[in-house]
Amino acid sequence: MKFHTGYFPCRLSAIALSGLMLVPAGCGPAAIPSGINDPNEASNREVHEFNKRLDERVLGGGSEAESPAQILADAPEAMDDSTVIAVEEAPLEGPGPLLIMVANFGANLDNPRRIANSLLQVRPGDAAHNTLRLGINSTIGVFGLFDVARAAGLPEIDTDFGETLHVWGVPEGPYQELPVIGPSTRRDTVGMAVDFAGNPLWYLFPWPQNLVANGFTWAGEATDRLRYSETVDSVLYDSADSYAQTRLIYLQNRRFELGRGEVAEEDYFDPYEDIYGDDMSGTGE
């Protein structure tokens, strides 16, 4: 109980901090900037280099696996035609079924947080949408292991407290790169803290089940590094300036998400588009 009772003031502090940010906010959504506000670039770059070293040592980022073409180039000339054909037709490795199910399960458990934020944003339609997804995937989808709702035409509407702050007029603030977590902005950093501290899962389950439930949501999000490893490696290890590239991709992607049509599509680049497609349901459809 020490963690549970001791953590309660931290939750109150995070919520109070978000309240202080809302005080000067306007009545409508904050303007979506187009430039880059990075006054702490020097320190951000240091954090970025730390994150890259951590990625290399813990997750094996930047290590090159042999492609079929490389295997053929290094193969002995004595290989027969059937072996060459087998290598050429070998499929590229993608996310395995277990990884997909972990991501689906964590995303399903995270729906109460999304629903709560949609209600705070006065978007009852989004809240109802994700509530329906929660019901379908928790039952027909076997506790969320399979994203049946997506296959039925109900894709996830993702949101967070950073978007809630945006809706209530809190400006983006300067760009930040956080240790381990990665790219963010001042507004999104506060949003992540409130999402962590105020997640309904802390209240829906008793201790320590609530910690386990939240752990699955974190594990589900952590699988993104594995699912999108090729693109992340390209940005981090193949770019002339990986910090500037990471910053640009994050800001463009985040502003497009928050804009919901306010940002022109030609100005938006999704680094994950068409890598594994839109099917994370595990159904193969």
N, C-alpha and C positions, 0 to 999 in steps of 0.2 A: 504493500500500500504506500510505501514511501514515494515511489515514482508517481503514482496517481495523484496523491494529495499534494506532493511538492510541485507537480507540473501545473496544477490548477491556476496558481498566480501567473504562470507564463502565458496561459491561454487568455487570462484577463488582460494582461499587458499587451498582447498582440492585438486583441480586439479594441482596447483603448487607443492604441497607436493608430489603428485604421480610422477610429472615430475622429481623432485629431486631424487626420488628413482630409476627412470629409467636411470639416467645418468651413474651410475657405472655398469649397467646391461650388460650382455653379449649379443651375437647375437642369442643365442638359449635359449630354456627353462631352467629354473633353475633346478639343481639337486634335486631329491626328497630324503630327508634324511630318515633314518630308525630309528634313536634314538630319544630321547626326550630332547629337549633343553628348560629347565624351570628354569632359574636363579632366577626368582622372585617368586618361589613357595610359600614362606611364605605369601606374600601379595596376591597372587592369591587365596590361600586357604581362606583368610579372605573374599575376594569378593565372593568366592564360597559359603561360609556359609551365607553371606548376601542374595545371590540369592536363596538359599534353604529356608531361612526364608520368603522371599518375595513370593516364590512359594507356601509355606504352607498357608500363610495368605490371599493371593489374589486369588490364583487359587485352593486352597484346596488340594494341592499336599500331598501325603502320607496318605490321608484318605482312609480307606478301605470300599468299598461297599460290601454288602453281596452277595456272589455268590449263585447259586441254591443249592450247597452242604451245605453251611452254613445255608441257610434257612431251609433245611431239618433237619439239626442237631438240630436246635433250635425249630422245629415245635412240637406241641403237638402230643401225640400218637394217638389222636382221628381223625387225618386227614385221610380222605378216600383215596382209591387208585387213583381215578380220579384227586384229588388235587395233590398228589405226582407226578403223571405222568406229569401234567401241569407244575409243578415247574421244574422237571428234563429236560423237553423239552423247557424251556424258553430260547430264544436266548440271547446270550451275546450282550450287547448294543454296537453299533458301531457308527461311525459318521453319523449324521442325514442328510437328504437331504438339509436342509438349510445351514448347515456347509459346505457341499460339494460344494454348489453353490457359497458361499462366497469365498471359497478357489479357485475355478475355475475362478471366476470373477476377483479376485485379481491377479492370475497368468497370465490371459490373458492381463490385463492392464500392466503387468510387461514385456511383450514381447519386447517393444521398447528398454528397457535397455539391454536385452539379445542380441538382434540383433546388437545394437551398440557395445557391447563388442566382439561379434563374428567377426565383421568387424575389430575392433582394433587388434584382434588376427590373422588376415588374414585367416579367416575360412569362406569364402563366402558361402560354402555349408550349414554350420550351420545357418548362417544368413538367407539364402533362406528358409531353413526348418522351422524356427520359424516365418518367414514372412508369409509362407503359412498357418501355424497353426493360426496365428493371423487373417488372412482373413477368414478362415473356421469357427473358433469359434466365431468371431465377427458377422457373418452373420447367418449361419445355427445353430450355438450354442447359439443364442439369446444373443448377446453382451458378450459372454464368460461364461454365467451361466452354460453351458453344454460343457464338453470337447469332442466335436464330433470328433475333429482331432485325438485324441488318439484312439478312437473307430475305426477310419478309418485307423489305422496303422501309425500315425504320433505322437509318444510320444514327450514330451517336451525335448529339449536339454537345460538344465539349465547351466548358466555360469554367471560370475560376474567379476568385475574389479580385484578382488584378483587373479583370473585365468589369466586375461590379464597381470598382473604384473609377474606372474609365467612364462607365455609364453615368455615374453621379458627379462627373466633372473634374475628377482629380487628374492633373496633367501627368504626362509620361515620366518626366524627370530624366536625369542623366543616365546614360548607358552604364551598366555594371557587369563585370564578370565575377561570379561568385566561386569560391573554392568548391570543387567536386560538382556542384550544381551546374555551373556554366553560365551562359549568357542570360542577362536579365536587364531590367531597368529599375529605378528606385521604386516606382509604383508596383511593378510586378514582384519585387522582393518583399514589400510589405504584404502584397496579396498572397504570396506563398506562405509567409509566416502565419497569416490569419487562416488560410486554408488548412494548414497543419494543425494549428491549435484549436480551431473551431469546427473541425470535421465532425459531422453528426455521428460518425462511427464511435467516437469517444464516449458518446452518451447512449447510443443504442445498445451497446454491449457492456457487460461488467468487466472489471479488471480481472485477469489479464487478457481476456478474449478481445477487448477493444484494441490492444496493442498488436495482437496477431492479425486482426482484420485490417488495421492500417498498414501493417507490414506487407500484406498481399497487394495493396494498392501501390505501395512504393516499388515492390518487385515488378509489378506490371509495367510501371513507367520505365523502370530500369532496363527492361528488355528492348527498348527503342535502340539502345546502342548496339545491340546484337542484331536486331532486325534490319537496321539501316547501316550496317558496318561499312559497306562499300562506299556509300556516299560520305559518311563521316570521315573515313580514312582519306578520301579524295580532298575534302575540305581542309582537314588538319595537316596532312602530310604531303599533299601534292600542290598546294597553293603557294604562290610566291610570298604571300603575307597571310598566314592562316588566321591571325587575329582579326585583320580588317575584313577578310572574307566571312568569318564566323559572325562578326558584328553586323555586316550588311545583310546576310541571310536571315539572321534572327529578327532584326528590326523590320525588314520587309514582310516576313511571314507573320510576325505579331501584329503589325499595323493592318495587314490585310484581314486577319481574323477579327480584330476589334472593329474595323471599318464596316464590315458586313455590306459591302457594295460601295462604300465611300472612296475606296482606293481603286484606281483603275487597274484592271487585270493585266494590262501590258506592263505595269510597273511592279508586278508581283512575280516572284520566283519561288516555286515550291521545290526544295531540294530533294524531297522524298517522292515526288510524283512518278508514277509508273515503275518504281523500283520493285515493289512486290504487289502492285495493284491495290485495289481497295478492299480485297477480301481478306479479312482477318477473322473470319467466322469459324474457320476450321472445317467448313463444309465442302470446300473445294469448288464452290459454285461461283 
